[in-house]
Amino acid sequence: MPGRLWSLGVFLVALGIAAYAVGWDTLLWLPRVVLDSLFWVPAAILEAVSTSPATFGVIALGVILMVFARMKGRRRD
């Protein structure tokens, strides 16, 4: 437990120094981009399904077959 607290303290000190040096807006730019991407991906998928359901069906079938092949291959080993 003391080791984890020490690591958390070091992380918070480093985060504070980085925020002081470059500012919170710059420091939090990457997490904001990631969160925007996470919301963008489901919206793009829904749009693709409504625009071209046949193409999405082919892609989904391919993904399902790939997952099935992976699961089948792991059982053999």
All heavy atoms as a GROMACS GRO file, in nm:
protein
  593
    1MET      N    1   0.081  -0.121   0.000
    1MET     CA    2   0.000   0.000   0.000
    1MET      C    3   0.085   0.127   0.000
    1MET      O    4   0.055   0.217  -0.077
    1MET     CB    5  -0.093  -0.005   0.122
    1MET     CG    6  -0.188   0.109   0.129
    1MET     SD    7  -0.317   0.090   0.008
    1MET     CE    8  -0.427   0.215   0.062
    2PRO      N    9   0.190   0.136   0.081
    2PRO     CA   10   0.272   0.258   0.076
    2PRO      C   11   0.337   0.280  -0.061
    2PRO      O   12   0.350   0.394  -0.105
    2PRO     CB   13   0.379   0.234   0.183
    2PRO     CG   14   0.320   0.136   0.275
    2PRO     CD   15   0.231   0.049   0.190
    3GLY      N   16   0.371   0.171  -0.129
    3GLY     CA   17   0.431   0.184  -0.262
    3GLY      C   18   0.334   0.245  -0.362
    3GLY      O   19   0.371   0.328  -0.445
    4ARG      N   20   0.209   0.203  -0.352
    4ARG     CA   21   0.108   0.258  -0.443
    4ARG      C   22   0.080   0.405  -0.413
    4ARG      O   23   0.061   0.486  -0.503
    4ARG     CB   24  -0.021   0.178  -0.432
    4ARG     CG   25  -0.008   0.040  -0.493
    4ARG     CD   26  -0.137  -0.034  -0.487
    4ARG     NE   27  -0.119  -0.168  -0.540
    4ARG     CZ   28  -0.206  -0.265  -0.527
    4ARG    NH1   29  -0.318  -0.244  -0.462
    4ARG    NH2   30  -0.182  -0.383  -0.578
    5LEU      N   31   0.075   0.438  -0.286
    5LEU     CA   32   0.054   0.578  -0.248
    5LEU      C   33   0.170   0.665  -0.295
    5LEU      O   34   0.150   0.777  -0.341
    5LEU     CB   35   0.036   0.591  -0.097
    5LEU     CG   36  -0.096   0.535  -0.041
    5LEU    CD1   37  -0.095   0.543   0.110
    5LEU    CD2   38  -0.214   0.610  -0.098
    6TRP      N   39   0.291   0.614  -0.282
    6TRP     CA   40   0.409   0.687  -0.329
    6TRP      C   41   0.399   0.709  -0.480
    6TRP      O   42   0.422   0.820  -0.529
    6TRP     CB   43   0.536   0.608  -0.294
    6TRP     CG   44   0.660   0.674  -0.346
    6TRP    CD1   45   0.724   0.647  -0.463
    6TRP    CD2   46   0.732   0.781  -0.284
    6TRP    NE1   47   0.832   0.729  -0.477
    6TRP    CE2   48   0.840   0.812  -0.368
    6TRP    CE3   49   0.716   0.851  -0.166
    6TRP    CZ2   50   0.930   0.912  -0.338
    6TRP    CZ3   51   0.808   0.949  -0.137
    6TRP    CH2   52   0.913   0.979  -0.222
    7SER      N   53   0.363   0.604  -0.555
    7SER     CA   54   0.351   0.617  -0.700
    7SER      C   55   0.243   0.717  -0.738
    7SER      O   56   0.261   0.797  -0.830
    7SER     CB   57   0.319   0.481  -0.762
    7SER     OG   58   0.423   0.390  -0.738
    8LEU      N   59   0.131   0.713  -0.668
    8LEU     CA   60   0.024   0.808  -0.695
    8LEU      C   61   0.071   0.951  -0.665
    8LEU      O   62   0.042   1.044  -0.741
    8LEU     CB   63  -0.100   0.775  -0.612
    8LEU     CG   64  -0.220   0.866  -0.631
    8LEU    CD1   65  -0.268   0.864  -0.776
    8LEU    CD2   66  -0.331   0.825  -0.536
    9GLY      N   67   0.144   0.969  -0.557
    9GLY     CA   68   0.198   1.101  -0.524
    9GLY      C   69   0.294   1.152  -0.630
    9GLY      O   70   0.287   1.268  -0.669
   10VAL      N   71   0.382   1.064  -0.678
   10VAL     CA   72   0.476   1.103  -0.784
   10VAL      C   73   0.400   1.141  -0.909
   10VAL      O   74   0.432   1.242  -0.975
   10VAL     CB   75   0.576   0.988  -0.811
   10VAL    CG1   76   0.656   1.014  -0.937
   10VAL    CG2   77   0.668   0.969  -0.691
   11PHE      N   78   0.299   1.063  -0.944
   11PHE     CA   79   0.218   1.094  -1.062
   11PHE      C   80   0.150   1.230  -1.049
   11PHE      O   81   0.150   1.310  -1.143
   11PHE     CB   82   0.113   0.984  -1.084
   11PHE     CG   83   0.014   1.017  -1.192
   11PHE    CD1   84   0.050   1.012  -1.326
   11PHE    CD2   85  -0.115   1.055  -1.159
   11PHE    CE1   86  -0.041   1.044  -1.425
   11PHE    CE2   87  -0.206   1.087  -1.258
   11PHE     CZ   88  -0.169   1.081  -1.391
   12LEU      N   89   0.093   1.258  -0.932
   12LEU     CA   90   0.024   1.385  -0.913
   12LEU      C   91   0.120   1.504  -0.916
   12LEU      O   92   0.087   1.610  -0.970
   12LEU     CB   93  -0.055   1.384  -0.782
   12LEU     CG   94  -0.178   1.293  -0.782
   12LEU    CD1   95  -0.240   1.289  -0.643
   12LEU    CD2   96  -0.278   1.336  -0.885
   13VAL      N   97   0.239   1.487  -0.861
   13VAL     CA   98   0.340   1.594  -0.868
   13VAL      C   99   0.380   1.618  -1.013
   13VAL      O  100   0.388   1.733  -1.058
   13VAL     CB  101   0.462   1.558  -0.780
   13VAL    CG1  102   0.578   1.652  -0.808
   13VAL    CG2  103   0.424   1.562  -0.633
   14ALA      N  104   0.404   1.511  -1.088
   14ALA     CA  105   0.441   1.525  -1.229
   14ALA      C  106   0.329   1.590  -1.309
   14ALA      O  107   0.352   1.676  -1.395
   14ALA     CB  108   0.478   1.389  -1.287
   15LEU      N  109   0.205   1.551  -1.280
   15LEU     CA  110   0.090   1.610  -1.348
   15LEU      C  111   0.079   1.759  -1.317
   15LEU      O  112   0.054   1.841  -1.406
   15LEU     CB  113  -0.038   1.537  -1.306
   15LEU     CG  114  -0.168   1.583  -1.371
   15LEU    CD1  115  -0.165   1.554  -1.520
   15LEU    CD2  116  -0.285   1.514  -1.304
   16GLY      N  117   0.100   1.795  -1.191
   16GLY     CA  118   0.095   1.936  -1.152
   16GLY      C  119   0.203   2.018  -1.218
   16GLY      O  120   0.178   2.130  -1.265
   17ILE      N  121   0.324   1.965  -1.224
   17ILE     CA  122   0.434   2.037  -1.289
   17ILE      C  123   0.407   2.053  -1.438
   17ILE      O  124   0.428   2.160  -1.496
   17ILE     CB  125   0.568   1.965  -1.263
   17ILE    CG1  126   0.604   1.977  -1.114
   17ILE    CG2  127   0.678   2.021  -1.351
   17ILE    CD1  128   0.723   1.892  -1.072
   18ALA      N  129   0.358   1.946  -1.501
   18ALA     CA  130   0.326   1.954  -1.644
   18ALA      C  131   0.214   2.054  -1.670
   18ALA      O  132   0.220   2.130  -1.767
   18ALA     CB  133   0.287   1.816  -1.697
   19ALA      N  134   0.114   2.056  -1.584
   19ALA     CA  135   0.004   2.152  -1.600
   19ALA      C  136   0.053   2.295  -1.583
   19ALA      O  137   0.010   2.386  -1.653
   19ALA     CB  138  -0.108   2.121  -1.500
   20TYR      N  139   0.145   2.316  -1.489
   20TYR     CA  140   0.201   2.448  -1.469
   20TYR      C  141   0.285   2.491  -1.589
   20TYR      O  142   0.281   2.606  -1.631
   20TYR     CB  143   0.286   2.450  -1.342
   20TYR     CG  144   0.350   2.584  -1.316
   20TYR    CD1  145   0.275   2.690  -1.267
   20TYR    CD2  146   0.485   2.605  -1.341
   20TYR    CE1  147   0.333   2.814  -1.245
   20TYR    CE2  148   0.544   2.728  -1.319
   20TYR     CZ  149   0.468   2.831  -1.271
   20TYR     OH  150   0.526   2.954  -1.248
   21ALA      N  151   0.360   2.395  -1.646
   21ALA     CA  152   0.450   2.428  -1.756
   21ALA      C  153   0.376   2.456  -1.887
   21ALA      O  154   0.409   2.551  -1.958
   21ALA     CB  155   0.551   2.314  -1.777
   22VAL      N  156   0.277   2.373  -1.921
   22VAL     CA  157   0.212   2.388  -2.051
   22VAL      C  158   0.068   2.433  -2.042
   22VAL      O  159   0.009   2.470  -2.143
   22VAL     CB  160   0.219   2.256  -2.132
   22VAL    CG1  161   0.362   2.219  -2.162
   22VAL    CG2  162   0.146   2.144  -2.064
   23GLY      N  163   0.009   2.429  -1.924
   23GLY     CA  164  -0.131   2.469  -1.907
   23GLY      C  165  -0.225   2.350  -1.918
   23GLY      O  166  -0.197   2.253  -1.987
   24TRP      N  167  -0.337   2.362  -1.850
   24TRP     CA  168  -0.433   2.251  -1.847
   24TRP      C  169  -0.496   2.227  -1.983
   24TRP      O  170  -0.524   2.112  -2.020
   24TRP     CB  171  -0.542   2.276  -1.744
   24TRP     CG  172  -0.497   2.250  -1.605
   24TRP    CD1  173  -0.471   2.342  -1.509
   24TRP    CD2  174  -0.472   2.122  -1.545
   24TRP    NE1  175  -0.431   2.280  -1.394
   24TRP    CE2  176  -0.431   2.145  -1.413
   24TRP    CE3  177  -0.478   1.991  -1.590
   24TRP    CZ2  178  -0.398   2.042  -1.325
   24TRP    CZ3  179  -0.446   1.888  -1.503
   24TRP    CH2  180  -0.406   1.914  -1.373
   25ASP      N  181  -0.520   2.333  -2.060
   25ASP     CA  182  -0.583   2.316  -2.191
   25ASP      C  183  -0.496   2.231  -2.283
   25ASP      O  184  -0.546   2.141  -2.351
   25ASP     CB  185  -0.610   2.451  -2.257
   25ASP     CG  186  -0.720   2.528  -2.187
   25ASP    OD1  187  -0.802   2.461  -2.120
   25ASP    OD2  188  -0.724   2.651  -2.199
   26THR      N  189  -0.368   2.259  -2.285
   26THR     CA  190  -0.276   2.181  -2.367
   26THR      C  191  -0.262   2.039  -2.314
   26THR      O  192  -0.260   1.943  -2.391
   26THR     CB  193  -0.137   2.248  -2.371
   26THR    OG1  194  -0.153   2.382  -2.416
   26THR    CG2  195  -0.043   2.174  -2.462
   27LEU      N  196  -0.255   2.028  -2.184
   27LEU     CA  197  -0.237   1.897  -2.121
   27LEU      C  198  -0.357   1.806  -2.144
   27LEU      O  199  -0.341   1.686  -2.164
   27LEU     CB  200  -0.211   1.915  -1.972
   27LEU     CG  201  -0.158   1.796  -1.895
   27LEU    CD1  202  -0.021   1.756  -1.949
   27LEU    CD2  203  -0.146   1.829  -1.749
   28LEU      N  204  -0.476   1.862  -2.143
   28LEU     CA  205  -0.597   1.781  -2.158
   28LEU      C  206  -0.646   1.773  -2.302
   28LEU      O  207  -0.753   1.719  -2.330
   28LEU     CB  208  -0.708   1.838  -2.070
   28LEU     CG  209  -0.682   1.828  -1.920
   28LEU    CD1  210  -0.793   1.894  -1.842
   28LEU    CD2  211  -0.665   1.683  -1.878
   29TRP      N  212  -0.566   1.819  -2.397
   29TRP     CA  213  -0.604   1.815  -2.537
   29TRP      C  214  -0.620   1.671  -2.585
   29TRP      O  215  -0.720   1.637  -2.649
   29TRP     CB  216  -0.500   1.888  -2.621
   29TRP     CG  217  -0.524   1.874  -2.768
   29TRP    CD1  218  -0.613   1.944  -2.842
   29TRP    CD2  219  -0.460   1.783  -2.857
   29TRP    NE1  220  -0.608   1.902  -2.972
   29TRP    CE2  221  -0.516   1.804  -2.984
   29TRP    CE3  222  -0.361   1.686  -2.842
   29TRP    CZ2  223  -0.475   1.731  -3.096
   29TRP    CZ3  224  -0.322   1.614  -2.952
   29TRP    CH2  225  -0.378   1.637  -3.077
   30LEU      N  226  -0.525   1.584  -2.555
   30LEU     CA  227  -0.529   1.446  -2.603
   30LEU      C  228  -0.650   1.370  -2.547
   30LEU      O  229  -0.722   1.306  -2.624
   30LEU     CB  230  -0.399   1.373  -2.571
   30LEU     CG  231  -0.390   1.229  -2.620
   30LEU    CD1  232  -0.400   1.225  -2.772
   30LEU    CD2  233  -0.262   1.165  -2.574
   31PRO      N  234  -0.679   1.376  -2.417
   31PRO     CA  235  -0.799   1.307  -2.369
   31PRO      C  236  -0.927   1.358  -2.434
   31PRO      O  237  -1.019   1.281  -2.460
   31PRO     CB  238  -0.799   1.334  -2.219
   31PRO     CG  239  -0.658   1.361  -2.185
   31PRO     CD  240  -0.599   1.426  -2.306
   32ARG      N  241  -0.933   1.487  -2.463
   32ARG     CA  242  -1.052   1.541  -2.529
   32ARG      C  243  -1.065   1.486  -2.670
   32ARG      O  244  -1.175   1.455  -2.716
   32ARG     CB  245  -1.047   1.693  -2.533
   32ARG     CG  246  -1.073   1.755  -2.400
   32ARG     CD  247  -1.069   1.905  -2.407
   32ARG     NE  248  -1.080   1.961  -2.273
   32ARG     CZ  249  -1.030   2.076  -2.238
   32ARG    NH1  250  -0.967   2.150  -2.324
   32ARG    NH2  251  -1.045   2.119  -2.114
   33VAL      N  252  -0.955   1.474  -2.741
   33VAL     CA  253  -0.958   1.419  -2.876
   33VAL      C  254  -1.002   1.273  -2.872
   33VAL      O  255  -1.083   1.228  -2.954
   33VAL     CB  256  -0.820   1.433  -2.944
   33VAL    CG1  257  -0.812   1.354  -3.073
   33VAL    CG2  258  -0.790   1.579  -2.971
   34VAL      N  259  -0.951   1.199  -2.775
   34VAL     CA  260  -0.988   1.058  -2.762
   34VAL      C  261  -1.138   1.045  -2.732
   34VAL      O  262  -1.207   0.962  -2.793
   34VAL     CB  263  -0.903   0.989  -2.653
   34VAL    CG1  264  -0.957   0.852  -2.620
   34VAL    CG2  265  -0.758   0.980  -2.697
   35LEU      N  266  -1.190   1.125  -2.641
   35LEU     CA  267  -1.332   1.119  -2.609
   35LEU      C  268  -1.418   1.158  -2.728
   35LEU      O  269  -1.521   1.096  -2.754
   35LEU     CB  270  -1.364   1.208  -2.489
   35LEU     CG  271  -1.321   1.154  -2.354
   35LEU    CD1  272  -1.351   1.256  -2.244
   35LEU    CD2  273  -1.391   1.023  -2.323
   36ASP      N  274  -1.376   1.259  -2.803
   36ASP     CA  275  -1.449   1.297  -2.924
   36ASP      C  276  -1.449   1.182  -3.025
   36ASP      O  277  -1.550   1.156  -3.090
   36ASP     CB  278  -1.389   1.422  -2.988
   36ASP     CG  279  -1.418   1.547  -2.908
   36ASP    OD1  280  -1.508   1.542  -2.821
   36ASP    OD2  281  -1.350   1.649  -2.932
   37SER      N  282  -1.338   1.112  -3.036
   37SER     CA  283  -1.330   0.998  -3.127
   37SER      C  284  -1.421   0.885  -3.082
   37SER      O  285  -1.482   0.817  -3.164
   37SER     CB  286  -1.186   0.946  -3.136
   37SER     OG  287  -1.102   1.044  -3.190
   38LEU      N  288  -1.429   0.864  -2.951
   38LEU     CA  289  -1.515   0.757  -2.900
   38LEU      C  290  -1.662   0.785  -2.931
   38LEU      O  291  -1.740   0.693  -2.953
   38LEU     CB  292  -1.494   0.740  -2.750
   38LEU     CG  293  -1.360   0.681  -2.709
   38LEU    CD1  294  -1.350   0.677  -2.556
   38LEU    CD2  295  -1.340   0.542  -2.766
   39PHE      N  296  -1.701   0.912  -2.930
   39PHE     CA  297  -1.839   0.945  -2.964
   39PHE      C  298  -1.860   0.947  -3.115
   39PHE      O  299  -1.970   0.923  -3.163
   39PHE     CB  300  -1.878   1.080  -2.904
   39PHE     CG  301  -1.888   1.078  -2.755
   39PHE    CD1  302  -1.816   1.166  -2.678
   39PHE    CD2  303  -1.967   0.986  -2.691
   39PHE    CE1  304  -1.824   1.164  -2.540
   39PHE    CE2  305  -1.977   0.982  -2.553
   39PHE     CZ  306  -1.904   1.072  -2.477
   40TRP      N  307  -1.755   0.974  -3.191
   40TRP     CA  308  -1.766   0.981  -3.336
   40TRP      C  309  -1.781   0.843  -3.398
   40TRP      O  310  -1.857   0.825  -3.493
   40TRP     CB  311  -1.642   1.051  -3.392
   40TRP     CG  312  -1.637   1.050  -3.541
   40TRP    CD1  313  -1.704   1.134  -3.625
   40TRP    CD2  314  -1.563   0.961  -3.623
   40TRP    NE1  315  -1.674   1.102  -3.754
   40TRP    CE2  316  -1.589   0.997  -3.756
   40TRP    CE3  317  -1.478   0.855  -3.598
   40TRP    CZ2  318  -1.532   0.929  -3.864
   40TRP    CZ3  319  -1.421   0.788  -3.704
   40TRP    CH2  320  -1.449   0.826  -3.836
   41VAL      N  321  -1.712   0.744  -3.345
   41VAL     CA  322  -1.712   0.610  -3.403
   41VAL      C  323  -1.852   0.549  -3.405
   41VAL      O  324  -1.897   0.502  -3.510
   41VAL     CB  325  -1.609   0.519  -3.332
   41VAL    CG1  326  -1.626   0.375  -3.373
   41VAL    CG2  327  -1.468   0.567  -3.363
   42PRO      N  328  -1.927   0.546  -3.292
   42PRO     CA  329  -2.062   0.489  -3.300
   42PRO      C  330  -2.154   0.565  -3.396
   42PRO      O  331  -2.235   0.504  -3.466
   42PRO     CB  332  -2.114   0.500  -3.156
   42PRO     CG  333  -1.993   0.511  -3.072
   42PRO     CD  334  -1.892   0.580  -3.157
   43ALA      N  335  -2.139   0.696  -3.402
   43ALA     CA  336  -2.221   0.774  -3.494
   43ALA      C  337  -2.188   0.738  -3.639
   43ALA      O  338  -2.278   0.725  -3.723
   43ALA     CB  339  -2.199   0.922  -3.471
   44ALA      N  340  -2.061   0.718  -3.669
   44ALA     CA  341  -2.021   0.680  -3.805
   44ALA      C  342  -2.071   0.540  -3.839
   44ALA      O  343  -2.112   0.514  -3.953
   44ALA     CB  344  -1.869   0.686  -3.817
   45ILE      N  345  -2.070   0.450  -3.742
   45ILE     CA  346  -2.120   0.314  -3.766
   45ILE      C  347  -2.269   0.317  -3.795
   45ILE      O  348  -2.317   0.252  -3.889
   45ILE     CB  349  -2.087   0.222  -3.647
   45ILE    CG1  350  -1.937   0.196  -3.641
   45ILE    CG2  351  -2.163   0.091  -3.656
   45ILE    CD1  352  -1.891   0.123  -3.517
   46LEU      N  353  -2.344   0.391  -3.715
   46LEU     CA  354  -2.488   0.401  -3.738
   46LEU      C  355  -2.518   0.463  -3.873
   46LEU      O  356  -2.611   0.422  -3.942
   46LEU     CB  357  -2.554   0.480  -3.625
   46LEU     CG  358  -2.557   0.411  -3.489
   46LEU    CD1  359  -2.615   0.505  -3.384
   46LEU    CD2  360  -2.637   0.283  -3.496
   47GLU      N  361  -2.442   0.562  -3.912
   47GLU     CA  362  -2.462   0.624  -4.042
   47GLU      C  363  -2.431   0.527  -4.155
   47GLU      O  364  -2.502   0.520  -4.255
   47GLU     CB  365  -2.374   0.748  -4.055
   47GLU     CG  366  -2.395   0.822  -4.185
   47GLU     CD  367  -2.306   0.944  -4.198
   47GLU    OE1  368  -2.250   0.988  -4.096
   47GLU    OE2  369  -2.294   0.995  -4.310
   48ALA      N  370  -2.325   0.448  -4.140
   48ALA     CA  371  -2.289   0.349  -4.241
   48ALA      C  372  -2.397   0.242  -4.255
   48ALA      O  373  -2.428   0.199  -4.366
   48ALA     CB  374  -2.155   0.284  -4.207
   49VAL      N  375  -2.454   0.200  -4.143
   49VAL     CA  376  -2.559   0.099  -4.147
   49VAL      C  377  -2.682   0.153  -4.219
   49VAL      O  378  -2.742   0.085  -4.303
   49VAL     CB  379  -2.595   0.052  -4.004
   49VAL    CG1  380  -2.720  -0.033  -4.004
   49VAL    CG2  381  -2.480  -0.025  -3.943
   50SER      N  382  -2.720   0.275  -4.189
   50SER     CA  383  -2.839   0.330  -4.252
   50SER      C  384  -2.816   0.365  -4.399
   50SER      O  385  -2.907   0.356  -4.480
   50SER     CB  386  -2.886   0.454  -4.176
   50SER     OG  387  -2.790   0.556  -4.183
   51THR      N  388  -2.695   0.401  -4.436
   51THR     CA  389  -2.665   0.438  -4.573
   51THR      C  390  -2.653   0.316  -4.664
   51THR      O  391  -2.709   0.313  -4.773
   51THR     CB  392  -2.533   0.519  -4.580
   51THR    OG1  393  -2.545   0.631  -4.495
   51THR    CG2  394  -2.503   0.564  -4.721
   52SER      N  395  -2.581   0.214  -4.618
   52SER     CA  396  -2.557   0.096  -4.700
   52SER      C  397  -2.561  -0.030  -4.613
   52SER      O  398  -2.457  -0.082  -4.573
   52SER     CB  399  -2.421   0.110  -4.769
   52SER     OG  400  -2.395  -0.003  -4.848
   53PRO      N  401  -2.680  -0.081  -4.585
   53PRO     CA  402  -2.690  -0.195  -4.495
   53PRO      C  403  -2.626  -0.323  -4.551
   53PRO      O  404  -2.573  -0.404  -4.476
   53PRO     CB  405  -2.840  -0.213  -4.474
   53PRO     CG  406  -2.909  -0.125  -4.569
   53PRO     CD  407  -2.808  -0.030  -4.624
   54ALA      N  408  -2.628  -0.341  -4.682
   54ALA     CA  409  -2.569  -0.462  -4.740
   54ALA      C  410  -2.417  -0.464  -4.720
   54ALA      O  411  -2.359  -0.567  -4.683
   54ALA     CB  412  -2.602  -0.471  -4.888
   55THR      N  413  -2.353  -0.352  -4.742
   55THR     CA  414  -2.208  -0.344  -4.723
   55THR      C  415  -2.173  -0.366  -4.577
   55THR      O  416  -2.078  -0.440  -4.546
   55THR     CB  417  -2.156  -0.206  -4.768
   55THR    OG1  418  -2.193  -0.186  -4.904
   55THR    CG2  419  -2.006  -0.197  -4.754
   56PHE      N  420  -2.249  -0.306  -4.488
   56PHE     CA  421  -2.223  -0.327  -4.346
   56PHE      C  422  -2.246  -0.472  -4.308
   56PHE      O  423  -2.173  -0.528  -4.226
   56PHE     CB  424  -2.313  -0.237  -4.260
   56PHE     CG  425  -2.284  -0.248  -4.114
   56PHE    CD1  426  -2.173  -0.186  -4.061
   56PHE    CD2  427  -2.364  -0.324  -4.032
   56PHE    CE1  428  -2.143  -0.198  -3.925
   56PHE    CE2  429  -2.336  -0.337  -3.898
   56PHE     CZ  430  -2.226  -0.273  -3.844
   57GLY      N  431  -2.344  -0.538  -4.368
   57GLY     CA  432  -2.369  -0.679  -4.342
   57GLY      C  433  -2.252  -0.766  -4.382
   57GLY      O  434  -2.214  -0.860  -4.312
   58VAL      N  435  -2.193  -0.736  -4.497
   58VAL     CA  436  -2.076  -0.812  -4.543
   58VAL      C  437  -1.959  -0.792  -4.447
   58VAL      O  438  -1.889  -0.887  -4.410
   58VAL     CB  439  -2.037  -0.770  -4.687
   58VAL    CG1  440  -1.902  -0.825  -4.727
   58VAL    CG2  441  -2.145  -0.813  -4.785
   59ILE      N  442  -1.938  -0.668  -4.405
   59ILE     CA  443  -1.829  -0.638  -4.310
   59ILE      C  444  -1.854  -0.709  -4.177
   59ILE      O  445  -1.764  -0.770  -4.120
   59ILE     CB  446  -1.814  -0.486  -4.290
   59ILE    CG1  447  -1.766  -0.420  -4.420
   59ILE    CG2  448  -1.719  -0.454  -4.176
   59ILE    CD1  449  -1.773  -0.270  -4.418
   60ALA      N  450  -1.977  -0.703  -4.127
   60ALA     CA  451  -2.010  -0.768  -4.000
   60ALA      C  452  -1.992  -0.919  -4.009
   60ALA      O  453  -1.939  -0.982  -3.916
   60ALA     CB  454  -2.154  -0.735  -3.959
   61LEU      N  455  -2.034  -0.979  -4.120
   61LEU     CA  456  -2.014  -1.124  -4.138
   61LEU      C  457  -1.865  -1.159  -4.139
   61LEU      O  458  -1.823  -1.258  -4.079
   61LEU     CB  459  -2.080  -1.170  -4.268
   61LEU     CG  460  -2.070  -1.318  -4.300
   61LEU    CD1  461  -2.139  -1.400  -4.190
   61LEU    CD2  462  -2.131  -1.346  -4.435
   62GLY      N  463  -1.785  -1.077  -4.203
   62GLY     CA  464  -1.640  -1.100  -4.204
   62GLY      C  465  -1.581  -1.092  -4.064
   62GLY      O  466  -1.498  -1.176  -4.026
   63VAL      N  467  -1.623  -0.994  -3.985
   63VAL     CA  468  -1.573  -0.981  -3.848
   63VAL      C  469  -1.616  -1.101  -3.765
   63VAL      O  470  -1.537  -1.157  -3.688
   63VAL     CB  471  -1.622  -0.848  -3.785
   63VAL    CG1  472  -1.595  -0.845  -3.636
   63VAL    CG2  473  -1.558  -0.730  -3.854
   64ILE      N  474  -1.740  -1.145  -3.780
   64ILE     CA  475  -1.789  -1.261  -3.705
   64ILE      C  476  -1.709  -1.386  -3.741
   64ILE      O  477  -1.670  -1.464  -3.653
   64ILE     CB  478  -1.940  -1.282  -3.730
   64ILE    CG1  479  -2.019  -1.169  -3.664
   64ILE    CG2  480  -1.986  -1.418  -3.680
   64ILE    CD1  481  -2.165  -1.166  -3.703
   65LEU      N  482  -1.682  -1.406  -3.870
   65LEU     CA  483  -1.602  -1.521  -3.911
   65LEU      C  484  -1.460  -1.514  -3.857
   65LEU      O  485  -1.402  -1.617  -3.818
   65LEU     CB  486  -1.601  -1.533  -4.063
   65LEU     CG  487  -1.732  -1.576  -4.127
   65LEU    CD1  488  -1.722  -1.570  -4.278
   65LEU    CD2  489  -1.771  -1.715  -4.081
   66MET      N  490  -1.402  -1.395  -3.853
   66MET     CA  491  -1.267  -1.381  -3.799
   66MET      C  492  -1.264  -1.413  -3.651
   66MET      O  493  -1.172  -1.482  -3.603
   66MET     CB  494  -1.216  -1.238  -3.825
   66MET     CG  495  -1.186  -1.210  -3.971
   66MET     SD  496  -1.165  -1.034  -4.012
   66MET     CE  497  -1.059  -0.974  -3.886
   67VAL      N  498  -1.364  -1.365  -3.576
   67VAL     CA  499  -1.370  -1.394  -3.432
   67VAL      C  500  -1.390  -1.543  -3.410
   67VAL      O  501  -1.327  -1.604  -3.323
   67VAL     CB  502  -1.482  -1.311  -3.365
   67VAL    CG1  503  -1.508  -1.358  -3.223
   67VAL    CG2  504  -1.446  -1.163  -3.366
   68PHE      N  505  -1.479  -1.605  -3.488
   68PHE     CA  506  -1.503  -1.749  -3.476
   68PHE      C  507  -1.377  -1.830  -3.505
   68PHE      O  508  -1.344  -1.925  -3.433
   68PHE     CB  509  -1.616  -1.792  -3.570
   68PHE     CG  510  -1.648  -1.938  -3.564
   68PHE    CD1  511  -1.713  -1.990  -3.454
   68PHE    CD2  512  -1.613  -2.022  -3.668
   68PHE    CE1  513  -1.742  -2.125  -3.447
   68PHE    CE2  514  -1.641  -2.156  -3.663
   68PHE     CZ  515  -1.707  -2.209  -3.552
   69ALA      N  516  -1.302  -1.789  -3.609
   69ALA     CA  517  -1.178  -1.859  -3.643
   69ALA      C  518  -1.076  -1.846  -3.531
   69ALA      O  519  -1.005  -1.940  -3.499
   69ALA     CB  520  -1.121  -1.804  -3.774
   70ARG      N  521  -1.069  -1.729  -3.470
   70ARG     CA  522  -0.975  -1.707  -3.359
   70ARG      C  523  -1.012  -1.795  -3.240
   70ARG      O  524  -0.927  -1.856  -3.178
   70ARG     CB  525  -0.976  -1.560  -3.320
   70ARG     CG  526  -0.896  -1.527  -3.197
   70ARG     CD  527  -0.750  -1.542  -3.219
   70ARG     NE  528  -0.702  -1.431  -3.297
   70ARG     CZ  529  -0.577  -1.396  -3.304
   70ARG    NH1  530  -0.486  -1.462  -3.235
   70ARG    NH2  531  -0.541  -1.296  -3.378
   71MET      N  532  -1.140  -1.800  -3.208
   71MET     CA  533  -1.185  -1.882  -3.095
   71MET      C  534  -1.163  -2.031  -3.123
   71MET      O  535  -1.122  -2.105  -3.035
   71MET     CB  536  -1.333  -1.854  -3.066
   71MET     CG  537  -1.359  -1.716  -3.010
   71MET     SD  538  -1.532  -1.674  -2.995
   71MET     CE  539  -1.591  -1.802  -2.887
   72LYS      N  540  -1.189  -2.074  -3.244
   72LYS     CA  541  -1.170  -2.214  -3.282
   72LYS      C  542  -1.022  -2.250  -3.278
   72LYS      O  543  -0.985  -2.358  -3.233
   72LYS     CB  544  -1.226  -2.235  -3.423
   72LYS     CG  545  -1.235  -2.374  -3.467
   72LYS     CD  546  -1.362  -2.435  -3.417
   72LYS     CE  547  -1.381  -2.568  -3.489
   72LYS     NZ  548  -1.476  -2.650  -3.422
   73GLY      N  549  -0.936  -2.159  -3.321
   73GLY     CA  550  -0.792  -2.184  -3.319
   73GLY      C  551  -0.735  -2.193  -3.178
   73GLY      O  552  -0.643  -2.268  -3.151
   74ARG      N  553  -0.789  -2.119  -3.085
   74ARG     CA  554  -0.740  -2.122  -2.946
   74ARG      C  555  -0.779  -2.251  -2.876
   74ARG      O  556  -0.708  -2.299  -2.788
   74ARG     CB  557  -0.793  -2.004  -2.868
   74ARG     CG  558  -0.726  -1.875  -2.908
   74ARG     CD  559  -0.761  -1.765  -2.814
   74ARG     NE  560  -0.694  -1.643  -2.857
   74ARG     CZ  561  -0.702  -1.531  -2.794
   74ARG    NH1  562  -0.775  -1.521  -2.685
   74ARG    NH2  563  -0.638  -1.424  -2.838
   75ARG      N  564  -0.892  -2.308  -2.912
   75ARG     CA  565  -0.934  -2.434  -2.850
   75ARG      C  566  -0.844  -2.549  -2.891
   75ARG      O  567  -0.824  -2.642  -2.815
   75ARG     CB  568  -1.078  -2.466  -2.889
   75ARG     CG  569  -1.177  -2.378  -2.820
   75ARG     CD  570  -1.317  -2.423  -2.849
   75ARG     NE  571  -1.412  -2.327  -2.795
   75ARG     CZ  572  -1.538  -2.324  -2.825
   75ARG    NH1  573  -1.587  -2.411  -2.911
   75ARG    NH2  574  -1.617  -2.235  -2.771
   76ARG      N  575  -0.792  -2.544  -3.010
   76ARG     CA  576  -0.705  -2.649  -3.059
   76ARG      C  577  -0.571  -2.652  -2.986
   76ARG      O  578  -0.512  -2.756  -2.966
   76ARG     CB  579  -0.680  -2.629  -3.209
   76ARG     CG  580  -0.694  -2.758  -3.286
   76ARG     CD  581  -0.672  -2.736  -3.432
   76ARG     NE  582  -0.801  -2.706  -3.494
   76ARG     CZ  583  -0.814  -2.644  -3.608
   76ARG    NH1  584  -0.710  -2.600  -3.672
   76ARG    NH2  585  -0.933  -2.621  -3.659
   77ASP      N  586  -0.522  -2.534  -2.948
   77ASP     CA  587  -0.389  -2.527  -2.884
   77ASP      C  588  -0.393  -2.567  -2.744
   77ASP      O  589  -0.430  -2.618  -2.665
   77ASP     CB  590  -0.338  -2.382  -2.888
   77ASP     CG  591  -0.306  -2.339  -3.030
   77ASP    OD1  592  -0.290  -2.428  -3.116
   77ASP    OD2  593  -0.302  -2.217  -3.054
   0.00000   0.00000   0.00000
